[in-house]
């Protein structure tokens, strides 16, 4: 959890979003989907973080137009 959200707060947010979307999850799959949701929140935080030009992957290059 990228922004130091407690487990209880994460679960409450997840449950609210699922209820708002009208999705009823089986209890057997809830834990796995909740873990994926927590991971997604972390990935989104990385995506929106400011990055320097040195963080670009090595395979990015420009081709001069002819």
N, C-alpha and C positions, 0 to 999 in steps of 0.2 A: 504494500500500500504506500504509494509514493508520498502522499501528503500526511503521513503519520495518523491516518484515520484509524480509530479503534475498530476492533472486529465487530463489536455491537453496532457501531455507527454504520459500518460497511453493510452489514446484514439488513439494517433498517432501511438504508438507501436502496439496496437491491430489492427488498420486498416491496417498497413503495413504487419503484419503477415497474416491477412485474405486475403489480395490482393496477397501476395506471394503464398499462398496455393490455390488461385483461388476460394475462398469461397465468395459468395455474400449473405450477410445476409439481411433478410427483416427488414426494419426500425422498425417494431413493436416489434421484438425480440432482437434487438441490445443492448438495455439498460440492459436487463437481462443477456445476455451472457457476456457483458462487466463487469458487477458486478461479475459474476462467474470467469472471467479471473483475475480480481483484487484479488479476494480471493485466487485463485490458486497460484498467485505470492507470496502472503503472506505465504501460506502453504509451498511452496518450500523453502522460506527463513528459515523457522523454521526447515525444514528437513535437510538443509545443515549447520545449526548452530552447533558449537561444544558443546557437552553435557558431563556432568560428569557422572560417574557410578551411582551416587545417583539419577539420573533422570530416571533410568530404572523403568518400571512398576513393581508393587509388584508381579504380577503373573508369572514373569520370574524366572525359577529355573533350576537346573541341576539335572540329574538323573545319578547316578553312574552306569557304565557298569558292568555287572556281568561276 
